[in-house]
């Protein structure tokens, strides 16, 4: 007994360290002291996991100390050498990113991935060399010549066949497709053991004609050119077999021949008995009752003998669900059971299939099958009940109350589960929520919910720990699911993180929160360079500083200068810095603009809050403007109205609904926004109303994307008293899209000066093509109407083309050109370049 006790005592001692060990190595002092404390509270395995999560690994350990070293993470990725593709494309192809850890096979995988990318784009001689300088990856590329093909020659024994194709980069995939077609042709003629002998590449010359889906920049490819080659593939037919099908039944054996050709092989390991079994199953589904198959091979002559109890030539069964025909549910398995007269098994199979398809309560009301010697016909009628309402909900045996009504239907039950999860996430840490049972009209859930005390927060970037403690946790606080999710979201959004990992490590009823975070780029510069007939040349430059002074907010400063305008904007924006559902925006703008017919100066401080609830966003704001309008060229009547100072109070209210997958360059989706902005002046109250729809739709397996924008705007109030810069005015080409609506509107009948209108209808159709994931290019058409009411409108329209390159964490670039071939702006054109770079 004493021996057993000693064994148990020593087991505990070795499983958990009773004495802390000194930690040495490259590690901050504060983190070192805390980890020394945990080294005696955790098992060796758990402590190693904690170190690894924080970015450290053990290089030496003894009874008194642990020596650790910081894990290496990729800080930068640099490309150099001879290459014509975008470095961002090579980065995507490499399969790595900044912040990824170094592994033993990192260099090999980078080289292999980039070589594969090049081979898939015609660079079959590309050479890649990967080295590192401390934590910086250097990738040297020599892509060599690019090879194109517009013709493939297949030589089968002595017979030649030339295949013309649209010119495209040479890849093994293209060649393999044509080879497979040739081998399939031979197989259909019973040549089952054909093989490729060799491939020759014949040089045809240099060309500069390239496919539209080429990922290489067109201008560079055109200058550089490429080598056009003709692959010649030599194939041996092999021996030809002969297929005989014998049966006492009269039937079309085309389908059986096709099945045999697809499944027969001539390898040594091929099992002919397995083929007999597969063919029997195929025949059973085709109408043969209890078929038997025998296959023999004698000197390349294959004989297939088929016997069966009967052969059903005609099978016509209709399946109705609630009087709606749904014969798609009659699959080959159900058909086989009906043909074999196994009606009880057929009904059971159908019931299981209906349940798997999501049908709740149902009954097979009619099962009427007529059979004759060579045909089966009939009708199956299924009636489904309306799902019952859930009358009682229990969580861990206690009744759960909800104001919503749910039905016993899979999607409704999942929605109820989500509601329960959300309702408990504020009070405990949820590690599991499952359905225990559904009984009558009651549903029972099992909830695994604990309240671990947060004993410590550890991080590989220590400067954020105190801020997190102050923002999210009180003294002696507990960990809840909602706090965990809010903290992760805060680190990702507000702390400008490239990557965030968050994990809990439990000790009894206590927990340690560990944060592994890689900081993202802290700065961005952006700008817009443009030319149009209204502003002539214009330049706007801006700067963003993310997570300024560790506040979780973004500082922005932009300056715009054009022929007509000088403006300055300073803003401070935070995401969820006040509340998990609230974003805030503070700004002040100064503007001096000359509209040819009048000039105005404006100073505006603005405060806006955005409240997010699922897919809904509500904007509530307040802005005060001082507006000075002067130097008007209006007639005396309008000058008396407009030539004065205004003090304005704006209260913008906006509601936006975004579909779940709405994003500008990826996926399908739509956005709908409605806004009402009361504008108060000394003389009048104006209401600016707006409704906007924006939708994206992927076409033809994603390479094409259709974008539709519709914008309606209206101002209520006495037009004679509305500040002139608030009236809606439209512009020529691309002005409608790039900088707002200018220049087309009501004219002063005496001086012909532009005053503006009160209503707007604007629309745009853009058809984009995506050669690669982050690039979109295509034409657009814009059409707009303006007037004082929707019955009398003036129009503007233009055509253009736009290129967009946008990669998260790296930056964006766009370029657009528009031309107006229509009156009243016929001949006008505009050109804009937008860019942004993170660093």
Secondary structure, DSSP 8 states (H G I E B T S, - for coil): -HHHHHHHHHHHHHHB-SS--EEEES--HHHHHHHHHHHTTSBHHHHHHHHHHTTEEEEEE-SSEEEEEE--B--EEEEEEE--S-HHHHHHHHT--TT-B--TTHHHHHHHHHHHHHHTTT-TT-EEEEEEETTEEEEEEE----EEEEEEEEEETTEEEEEEEEEEE--HHHHHHHHHHHHHHHHHTTBTT-EEEEEEEEEEEEE----TT--S-HHHHHHH-EEEEEEEEEEE---B-EEEEEESS----HHHHHHHHHH---STT--HHHHHHHHHHHHHHTTEES-EEEEEEETTEEEEEEE-SEE--EEEEEEEETTEE-GGG--HHHHHHHHTT-HHHHHHHHHHHHHHTT--SEEEEEEEEEE-SSEEEEEEEEEE----B--EEEETTEE---SS--BSSHHHHHHHHHHHHHHHHTTSEEEEEEEEEEETTEEEEEEEEE--EEEEEEESSGGGHHHHHHHH--TT-B--HHHHHHHHHHHHHTTTEEEEEEEEEEETTEEEEEEEEEE---EEEEEEEEEETTTEEEEEEEEEETTGGGSSEEEEEEEEEESSEEEEEEEEEEEEEEETTEEEEEEEEEEEEE-SS-EEEEEEEEEEEEEEETTEEEEEEEEEEEEEEE---S-HHHHHHHSSEEEEEEEEEEEEEE-TT--SSSS-EEEEEEEEEEEE-SS-EEEEEEEEEEEEEEETTTTEEEEEEEEEEEEES-GGGS-GGGSB-B-STTHHHHT---SBS-B-TTT--B--BSEEEEEEEEEEE-SSTTEEEEEEEEEEEEEEETTEEEEEEEEEEEEEEEETTTEEEEEEEEE--STTSTT-EEEEEEEEEE-
